[in-house]
């Protein structure tokens, strides 16, 4: 189904519960260069800041002051976003306020060695995410500058707020062993790890990452995404360079298909740079092995090993023509722990869409594989994510 307004995709669901609706490629509006960062025109009224009370067993005044400092800087970010949406230049103001939030977290770590991450665990994700979402909904029709700034803000918030529990969770995940599996249907040249990719460990003893029965969907989406991106590159002036980012290598089914498409494109001048973000070291090593095998092809390969939450904010903005997204979103429940940090106060699909929006070049495409087919999810896509992009396709 096509939607006339811009668009994107939805959060991944467990691979074993593949929904009949799959997100096909979507295109981003051609928005041009990054916004400049300056502080002109930041004259919007302020809001009263009310810091949440400290939990039991902590130093009330210091923790409350730390949270209040974060929220005061966040208020400046909001004022800047509203100003940019009004056509004013407030990017410097936004940047300085985000830097102040990061510096406040660093200051706490330095001055509270006995509990250096207490403020980080109390980072007000719910409030900040909710208010960013409210601003975003108001700005969807306000033009390119406002959306660029909101995407930059989301990326910085993701980067600065990662907690030790998340670091521990990712570290434990990387230590889980890959289970042995029977040979897969595609053969070793088209897929890795056999019939399925499961890890041994975690709270239930096993984590299911991927199964090769998904290959027809992966092939179809890889073909569609690559095809749209290639047509955009063909119409561009200058070198025919196509840059692809895949989040999650898995069994390498979609990744290999994307690289095969590059080899089969039939354009001698085409150069494809394929990059993949992968957390698990054994899976990342498999991606590197595939990269070595393709050294003499038109496609160069680079592997970013680590959680996407840490890798994506460090990648250059406006750099990719195609993003293929299909990771497992790990939570503390996978290691049998209760989540100790706040969840973001906005839909996951919106927060992820902002991350991708920042990375895409004008006319770029996002493909997301497994999504929920519930009508509420599709409605959220249409109303809150689609306006970020030129077109949304669900199939």
N, C-alpha and C positions, 0 to 999 in steps of 0.2 A: 504494500500500500504506500502511496506517495503522499507527502504532506507539503503544501506550498510554502510553509514557513521553514526556517532553518532547523537543524536537528542533530541528533546523536544516538546514544545507546543506553543499556541498563546494566545494573550490577550483576556480576557473575553469580550463578547459583551452583550448588554442588553438581559435579559432572554426571553423577549417577541419576540426576533428576532433570535431564535435558527436556526443555519445554518445546512445544511445537512451533512457537514463534521464535525466529532467529533474527538478530539484527543484521541487516545487510549494510553495505557501505553508505556513509553519509558524508556530505561535503560541507566544509566550513566556508563561511562568507569570505570574500576577498577583502581583507581589512587593511592591507598595507603594512607599514612599518610599526615598530613598537612605539608606545607613547613616550613623550619626554617626561622627565620628572622635575616638576617645579611646584611652588607653593602659592601661586597667585590665586586670588579669588576664594580663599577658604573662609567665607564669612557666614556660614550657616549656623543656626542656633545650636547650642550645646544641649546635651541631655544630662540629667542628674545621675551620677554614678553611685550605685549602692553595691558595695562589695559583699559577697556572701560571707556568712559567719564561718569561723574556723571549726574544724572537727575537734572532737575531744582529744586531749592528750597532746596538744601542740601549744605553741606560743601564740596567743590570740592576736596581739597587736602586730607582731612582725609578719605573720602570715596574711592577716587582713590587709596590711599595708602593701604587701607584695601583690596580692590579687587586685587591689585597687589601682596600683601602678600599671598593671597589665591592662586593666579595663580603661584607664584614662588614656593610654596610648592607643588602644583599640578605638576609642571614641574619635581620636584624631584621624585614624584610618577611615572611619565611616564618613566623617566630614569631608575628607578628601575625595572619596568615591562619589558622594553626592555632588561635589563641586565639579568633578570631571564630567559627570553625566549632564551637568548644566552648561557644558562647553568651556569651562574654566580650566586653567592649568594648575593642578594641585598634586601632580605626581611626586614632586620632591617631598611634599608634606606626608604623603602616604609612605614613601620610602623611609623617611626619618622616623615615623611612628612605628613602622614594623621593626626597624633597627632598635628602637627603644624597648620594644617588647622582648626582643631577643637578648638585649643587654641586661634587662631586669632579671631574666632567668639565669644568665651567667653570674650576675651579681649575687643572687641568692646562693648559688653553688659555692661561690668563693667565701661568703660570709657565714655560711651555715655548714661547716664540714661534717658535723654530726648527723645531719639529715639533708644532704645537698639537693635531693630531688623532690623534696616535699612540695615546693611551689609548682614544679613541673607536673606532678600528679594532680594538683589542684588547678591546672590550667583550665580556664572556663570554656571548654570546647562547646558545650551545649549552647551557652549564650552567644558566643562569638559566631558559631555556625548558623544559629537561628537568625541573627541579625544580618550576617552576610547574605543569607538566603533571601531575606526580606528586601535588602538593597538590590540584589540581582533581579528579583521579580519586577521591581520598579524600573530597572534600567534596561530591560530586554529590548525595548524599542528606542533606546537613546543613542545608539550608534556604536561605532567600533572602539572608541577610546575607553568608554566605561567598561565594556566587556573585557578588553585587554587588561585593564587595571584590576578588575575583579579576579581574573585568572591568575595574575601575578600575585595578588594577595593570598589566594587559596594555596598556591604553591609555597609561599613563604610560611604560612601558618602550618602546613603539613610538615615542613622541614624543621621548624623550631620546636614543635610540641611533642616529638617522639619521646616516649618514656622508657625507663629501664625495663619495665615489664615487657614492652614490645620487643626491645633488644634481646631479652632473655628468651622470649617466645621464638623469635627468628633463629637464634643461636641453637636452641634445642631442635628445631625443625631441621636444620642443616645436618644434625648428627644422626637422624633417622636413616636406616638402611633401606635401599631399594629392594623390594621383594623380587625373587626370581619368577618369571612368567613363561608360559608356553609360547611358541612362535606366533607372531601376529599374521593377520590376513594380507598385509601389504608387502611383507618381506623386509629384510634388514636395510635395504637401500632406501626405503620410503618411510620407515618408522623405527623407533628405538624402543628397547625394553620389552619387546614382545607384545602379547595380547593386551596387556594393561600395564599401567604405571601406578603401583601402590607402594607406600612407605610402611615399614614396620616400626611401630612405636606410637607415642601419644597416649591420650587418656583411654582410648578404646583398643589400643594395640595395633591398629591399622588406620592409615589415612589413604583414601582413594583419590588419586589425582586425575587419572585419565584412563579411558579405555578405547581400543582402536575401532570399535563399531561406530565411533563418531566421525570416521574419516570422510564419508560423503559430504557431510555438512562443512567440515573444515576445508575440503577441496573447493566446494562451491563458493564459500565466502572468500577464500584466498584468491580464487580466479576473478570474482566480481570486484573485489577491492583493488587488485592489481590492475585490472582492465581499466577501471575508471581513472586511477592514478596515472597510468601510462598515457591515456588520451590527453590528460592535462599537461603532462610533460611534453608530449609531441607538439602541442599547440604553443608551447612557450618559446621565447626567443633566447638563443644562446645554447650552451652545452645541454645535452639531454641527460641530466642527472636525476635519478630517482632515489630518494632516501626513505627507507622503511624501518619502523620500530615495532617489534613484537614484544609484548609483555607476557612472559611465560613460554618457555621452550617446550616443556612437557615431553611428549614422544616425538617432537619434531615434525609432526605431520603437516601442519600448516606452514611452518617455517621452510621445510624442503619444497613444498609446493610453490611458495612465493619465489624461492630462488630458481626453481625449474622454470617458472614463468619468465623470469628475467633472461635466462639462457635461451628460451624459445621465442623471445619477442621479435627477433629478426631485424633488430636495429643495430648496425655496426657501431654507431656513435653512442649508443645507450650505455651508461654506467650506473649500476645499482649498488647502493650501500645498504646492506641489511644489518640491523642491530637488534639484539635480543637481551632482555632483562630476565635473569633467572636467579632464584634464591638458592636452590639446592645445589651443592657442589658437584655431585655425581651427574646431575642433569646438565649443569653448566659445562662440565667436561665433555659431555656428549655433543653439545653444541659446538664446542671448540674443535672437536674431532671432525665434525662436518665442515667447519670452516677450513681446516687444513686440506680436506678432500677437494675443496672447490677453489683452490688458489689460482688455477689457470682459467677461471670463468670470468664472465662480465660482472659478476657479483662479488663484492668484498663483504666480509663478515666480521662483526665485532660483538663480543659477549660482555655485557655488564653484569657482574655477579653481585647479587645483593637483593634486598627487598625493594620492590618498586617504590615504596613510600619514601625511601632514602635516595634512590637513584634518579627518579624522574625530576625532582626539583633542581638537580644539578645539571640536567641536560639543557642545551641551548634552546631558547624560544624561537618560534617561527622556523624550525629546522627540518620538519618531516613532511613528506608527501602522503604517507600512509601509516596509520597506527593500527595494529591488530592486537586486540586485548582479550586475553582469556586466562587470567591467573586464578589461583585459589587464594581467596582472602582469608588469611589465617587469623584466628582469634585466640584469646587465652584458654578457651574451652578445649582446644586441641591438646593442650598440655595439662588439662585438669585443674585449671586455676580460675578463680573469679576475676573478672576484669576490674582493675583498680583505678583506671583512668576514665574520664568522661568520653562518651561517643560524641561525634560532631552533631550539632543540632540542625542538620539539614540532610536531605536524602543522599545516600551514598552515591547514587548515579549522578546527581548534580555536582557533588564534590569532585568525582572522578572526571566528569565532562569538562570542568574548568581546568583540570590538570592537562587534559589532552588538547583543549583549545589553545592553551599557551604554547604547546609544542608544535602545533600544526602550522604549515605554511598556508597562505591564502589559497583556497581551492582544495586543501588537503582532505583526506578521507579517514574516518574512523570506522573500524569494523569490530563489533563485539559479538562473541559467539553465543554463549549460553545465557539466556535471560528468562525471567518469569513470564508466563503467558497470561497472567491474571489481568483482568481489565483495569484494575487500579494501577498496575505498573505501566501499562500502555498509556493510560491517561496521564500519568506523571511524565512520561517521555514527551508526549505531545505538548503538554502545557509548560513544562519547566526546563526541559533539555532541548527540545526541538528548536526553540528560538535562537539558540547559540549558533545554529548551523543553517546551511542553505537548503538542505533537504534531508528528510528522514525516510528510510525504507524499512519496513518490517515484513518478514515472510515466514 
